Amino acid sequence: MPPPPASQSGPATSRLAADAVFARDVAERAAQILRDRYERVGEITYKSPKDVVTEVDHLSEALILGAIRERFPGDGILAEESGEHRGHGGHGPAAGAAVSADCADAAARSLAAGRTWIVDPLDGTVNYANGLPLFCVSVALVVDGRPSVGVVVDPMRHETFWATSDGPAMLGDRVLRGSAKERLSDLVIQMALAGPSIATRMRAVRKAVRVSRNIGTSALAFTYVAAGRFDAAIQSAGMSAWDIAAAGLIAERAGAVVTDAEGGPWFDVHRATRTFGCVAAPVSHHAELLRLSRRPQG
């Protein structure tokens, strides 16, 4: 759904304004940790053959989670590195209990009601560990299963993208609108496909657009759709709630159509961990990009 005109529903009038200010502040402080330690990474742990975590991930997450617990002790948290945390007085296990990210699907189901913060302390860790300046901090507030506040901070460009569900997408104090290009062949897109017939699907998309890129950070790529830096973003699989909770909201409030990789809702708390894909694109091009990039059925 496109955002209302800024004159009718701006950041200052949002019922979520205080939450957005908090999320911006904590994400920017975490981004400072990433900047301070950029190209000075010490310990790197391999979570899987293609996924790593650094001590900076943990430092950034600790700062964000500590701030949330202090300010909103009753809120739940779902964080990439440490999993689920219950709020004081919340349902389920004792306050502060956590589960690993591998169990985040079950955790997400229990967090569908009330307020939950979804945190990715460093999206693009492989880039970060290798000195590539493409990574971000992502913080989202989900209320009753719906993303309501989203903040993505690009530390190396000192840029804070943010949105609330009742206001426009913003870059700092500037209202954002996504791409308005009329021709599909003019689009510059983010693309990361996987699964059956990948080569055929990639060729089909690349033939239809001007050029595709893969910058190695889902959250930043989908956020860039809001700013028109990418006209669209397609990732067919491997996404988790923390990849899209903030970025999807920001792209949507900038006017993009955002769905999952099959054309359904882009956010579902029951699909928390590496189980889905997403497509964000201008309304005039979304259906065709979805058709070209979808996995074969059956």
C-alpha positions as CSV (number, residue, x, y, z in Angstrom):
1,M,0.0,0.0,0.0
2,P,1.5,3.4,-1.0
3,P,2.1,5.8,1.9
4,P,-0.2,8.8,2.4
5,P,1.1,12.2,1.4
6,A,3.6,13.5,3.9
7,S,1.5,16.5,4.6
8,Q,-1.3,14.2,5.9
9,S,0.8,11.6,7.8
10,G,4.3,12.6,8.5
11,P,6.8,11.2,11.1
12,A,5.8,13.7,13.8
13,T,2.1,12.6,13.6
14,S,2.7,8.9,13.8
15,R,1.3,7.1,16.8
16,L,4.6,5.1,16.6
17,A,6.9,8.2,16.6
18,A,8.4,7.5,20.0
19,D,9.2,3.9,19.1
20,A,10.8,5.1,15.8
21,V,13.0,7.6,17.6
22,F,14.2,4.9,20.0
23,A,14.8,2.5,17.1
24,R,16.8,5.0,15.1
25,D,18.9,5.9,18.1
26,V,19.8,2.4,19.1
27,A,20.5,1.3,15.5
28,E,22.8,4.3,14.9
29,R,24.7,3.5,18.1
30,A,25.1,0.0,16.9
31,A,26.3,1.3,13.5
32,Q,29.0,3.2,15.3
33,I,30.4,0.0,16.7
34,L,30.5,-1.4,13.1
35,R,32.3,1.7,11.9
36,D,34.8,1.7,14.7
37,R,35.8,-1.9,14.1
38,Y,35.6,-2.0,10.3
39,E,38.7,-3.7,8.8
40,R,39.8,-4.6,12.4
41,V,37.8,-7.8,12.8
42,G,39.4,-10.3,15.2
43,E,37.5,-13.5,15.8
44,I,35.4,-15.0,13.0
45,T,33.3,-18.1,13.6
46,Y,31.8,-20.2,10.9
47,K,28.1,-20.8,11.5
48,S,27.9,-22.9,8.2
49,P,30.1,-23.4,5.2
50,K,28.9,-20.1,3.7
51,D,27.9,-18.1,6.8
52,V,30.0,-16.4,9.4
53,V,29.6,-14.4,12.6
54,T,32.1,-12.0,14.1
55,E,32.6,-10.6,17.5
56,V,31.2,-7.3,16.1
57,D,27.9,-9.1,15.4
58,H,27.7,-9.9,19.1
59,L,28.8,-6.5,20.3
60,S,26.2,-4.8,18.1
61,E,23.5,-7.2,19.2
62,A,24.3,-6.8,22.9
63,L,24.0,-3.0,22.7
64,I,20.6,-3.2,20.9
65,L,19.2,-5.9,23.1
66,G,20.4,-4.1,26.3
67,A,18.7,-0.9,25.2
68,I,15.4,-2.7,24.4
69,R,15.4,-4.5,27.8
70,E,16.0,-1.2,29.6
71,R,13.4,0.8,27.7
72,F,10.8,-1.8,27.0
73,P,11.2,-4.7,29.5
74,G,7.8,-6.1,28.6
75,D,8.6,-6.5,24.9
76,G,9.8,-9.7,23.2
77,I,12.9,-9.8,21.0
78,L,13.9,-12.0,18.1
79,A,17.5,-11.5,17.2
80,E,19.7,-13.3,14.6
81,E,22.6,-14.3,16.8
82,S,20.9,-15.1,20.0
83,G,17.4,-16.1,19.0
84,E,14.2,-15.4,21.0
85,H,14.0,-13.4,24.2
86,R,10.8,-13.0,26.2
87,G,9.8,-9.8,27.9
88,H,9.3,-9.5,31.6
89,G,5.8,-10.5,32.3
90,G,5.4,-12.0,28.9
91,H,4.0,-15.4,28.0
92,G,6.1,-18.5,27.7
93,P,9.4,-19.2,29.4
94,A,10.9,-17.1,32.1
95,A,12.0,-13.6,31.3
96,G,15.3,-13.4,29.5
97,A,15.0,-17.0,28.2
98,A,16.6,-17.5,24.8
99,V,16.6,-20.0,22.1
100,S,19.1,-20.5,19.3
101,A,18.4,-19.0,15.9
102,D,17.9,-22.5,14.6
103,C,14.8,-22.7,16.8
104,A,13.5,-19.3,15.8
105,D,10.6,-20.7,13.8
106,A,9.0,-22.0,17.0
107,A,10.0,-18.8,18.8
108,A,8.3,-16.6,16.2
109,R,5.0,-18.5,16.5
110,S,4.9,-17.6,20.2
111,L,5.6,-13.9,19.4
112,A,2.7,-13.3,17.0
113,A,0.8,-11.3,19.6
114,G,2.0,-8.1,21.4
115,R,5.2,-6.2,20.7
116,T,8.3,-7.9,19.4
117,W,11.6,-6.3,18.3
118,I,13.3,-8.1,15.4
119,V,17.0,-7.4,15.2
120,D,19.8,-8.1,12.8
121,P,22.9,-6.5,14.3
122,L,25.0,-6.9,11.2
123,D,23.5,-7.9,7.9
124,G,26.2,-8.6,5.4
125,T,28.7,-10.1,7.8
126,V,30.7,-11.8,5.0
127,N,31.1,-8.4,3.3
128,Y,32.1,-6.9,6.6
129,A,34.6,-9.6,7.5
130,N,36.2,-9.2,4.0
131,G,36.4,-5.4,4.2
132,L,33.6,-4.8,1.7
133,P,31.7,-1.6,2.7
134,L,28.2,-3.0,2.1
135,F,26.5,-4.0,5.4
136,C,23.9,-2.6,7.7
137,V,22.1,-2.7,11.1
138,S,18.4,-3.6,11.0
139,V,15.9,-3.0,13.8
140,A,12.1,-3.5,13.5
141,L,9.2,-3.4,15.8
142,V,6.4,-5.9,15.1
143,V,3.1,-5.3,16.8
144,D,0.6,-8.2,16.8
145,G,2.5,-9.9,14.0
146,R,2.7,-6.8,11.7
147,P,5.9,-4.7,11.1
148,S,5.1,-1.3,12.5
149,V,8.5,0.4,12.8
150,G,11.6,-0.3,10.6
151,V,15.1,1.2,10.7
152,V,18.0,0.2,8.6
153,V,21.3,2.1,9.1
154,D,24.1,2.0,6.4
155,P,27.1,2.7,8.6
156,M,29.6,3.5,5.9
157,R,27.4,6.2,4.3
158,H,26.1,7.4,7.6
159,E,22.5,6.9,6.3
160,T,19.5,6.1,8.4
161,F,16.5,4.7,6.5
162,W,13.3,4.4,8.5
163,A,9.5,4.1,8.3
164,T,6.4,3.5,10.4
165,S,3.4,1.7,9.2
166,D,1.3,4.9,9.4
167,G,3.8,7.2,7.7
168,P,6.1,7.7,4.8
169,A,9.5,6.1,4.2
170,M,12.3,8.4,5.3
171,L,16.1,8.8,4.8
172,G,17.0,10.9,7.7
173,D,14.5,13.8,7.4
174,R,13.8,13.3,3.7
175,V,10.7,11.6,2.4
176,L,11.5,8.7,0.0
177,R,9.7,7.5,-3.1
178,G,10.7,4.4,-5.0
179,S,11.4,4.1,-8.7
180,A,8.9,5.4,-11.2
181,K,10.6,4.1,-14.4
182,E,8.1,3.3,-17.0
183,R,10.0,0.6,-18.9
184,L,11.0,-2.7,-17.4
185,S,14.1,-2.6,-19.7
186,D,15.4,0.4,-17.8
187,L,15.4,-1.2,-14.4
188,V,18.6,-1.8,-12.3
189,I,17.8,-4.5,-9.8
190,Q,19.1,-6.5,-6.9
191,M,18.8,-10.2,-7.7
192,A,19.7,-13.4,-5.8
193,L,18.0,-16.5,-7.1
194,A,18.2,-20.1,-6.0
195,G,16.5,-23.4,-6.6
196,P,15.3,-25.3,-9.7
197,S,15.9,-23.8,-13.2
198,I,18.0,-21.1,-11.7
199,A,20.0,-20.4,-14.8
200,T,16.9,-20.2,-17.0
201,R,15.2,-17.8,-14.5
202,M,18.2,-15.6,-14.1
203,R,18.6,-15.3,-17.9
204,A,14.9,-14.4,-18.2
205,V,15.1,-11.6,-15.6
206,R,18.4,-10.3,-16.9
207,K,17.1,-10.2,-20.5
208,A,14.1,-8.1,-19.3
209,V,16.0,-5.5,-17.3
210,R,19.0,-3.2,-17.8
211,V,21.3,-4.9,-15.3
212,S,21.2,-7.0,-12.1
213,R,23.5,-6.8,-9.1
214,N,23.9,-8.8,-5.8
215,I,25.4,-6.7,-3.1
216,G,25.4,-9.4,-0.4
217,T,23.1,-7.8,2.1
218,S,19.3,-8.4,1.8
219,A,18.2,-5.8,4.2
220,L,20.2,-3.0,2.6
221,A,19.3,-4.1,-0.9
222,F,15.5,-4.0,-0.2
223,T,15.9,-0.7,1.6
224,Y,17.7,0.8,-1.4
225,V,14.5,0.1,-3.4
226,A,12.8,2.7,-1.2
227,A,15.5,5.3,-2.3
228,G,15.4,4.2,-6.0
229,R,19.0,3.1,-5.9
230,F,17.6,-0.3,-6.9
231,D,14.4,-0.1,-9.0
232,A,13.5,-3.6,-7.6
233,A,14.9,-6.4,-5.5
234,I,14.4,-10.1,-5.9
235,Q,15.6,-12.8,-3.5
236,S,14.0,-16.2,-4.1
237,A,15.0,-18.1,-1.0
238,G,17.1,-18.1,2.2
239,M,15.5,-15.1,3.9
240,S,14.7,-14.8,7.6
241,A,12.4,-12.4,9.5
242,W,15.4,-10.2,10.5
243,D,16.3,-9.7,6.8
244,I,13.0,-8.2,5.8
245,A,11.1,-6.9,8.8
246,A,12.5,-3.4,8.6
247,A,13.5,-3.3,5.0
248,G,10.2,-4.5,3.6
249,L,8.3,-1.9,5.6
250,I,10.6,0.9,4.4
251,A,10.3,-0.3,0.7
252,E,6.5,-0.6,1.0
253,R,6.0,2.8,2.6
254,A,8.1,4.3,-0.3
255,G,5.5,2.9,-2.7
256,A,6.9,-0.4,-3.8
257,V,4.8,-3.5,-4.0
258,V,6.4,-6.1,-1.7
259,T,5.4,-9.8,-1.6
260,D,7.1,-13.1,-0.9
261,A,8.7,-14.9,-3.8
262,E,5.4,-16.6,-4.6
263,G,3.3,-13.4,-4.6
264,G,1.9,-13.8,-1.0
265,P,2.4,-11.7,2.1
266,W,6.0,-10.6,2.6
267,F,6.0,-10.9,6.3
268,D,4.8,-13.9,8.4
269,V,6.1,-14.5,11.9
270,H,5.7,-18.3,11.3
271,R,8.4,-18.2,8.7
272,A,11.3,-16.8,10.7
273,T,14.4,-18.6,9.5
274,R,15.8,-19.0,6.0
275,T,12.6,-20.3,4.6
276,F,11.3,-17.7,2.1
277,G,12.1,-15.1,-0.5
278,C,10.8,-11.7,-1.3
279,V,10.2,-9.4,-4.3
280,A,10.0,-5.6,-4.0
281,A,9.2,-3.6,-7.2
282,P,7.2,-0.7,-8.6
283,V,3.5,-1.5,-9.0
284,S,3.8,-1.5,-12.8
285,H,6.6,-4.1,-12.9
286,H,6.1,-6.3,-9.9
287,A,3.9,-8.9,-11.5
288,E,6.2,-9.4,-14.5
289,L,9.4,-9.7,-12.3
290,L,7.6,-12.1,-10.1
291,R,6.6,-14.2,-13.0
292,L,10.1,-14.3,-14.5
293,S,11.8,-15.1,-11.2
294,R,9.4,-17.7,-9.7
295,R,10.4,-21.3,-9.2
296,P,8.7,-23.8,-11.5
297,Q,5.6,-25.2,-9.9
298,G,5.2,-28.9,-9.2
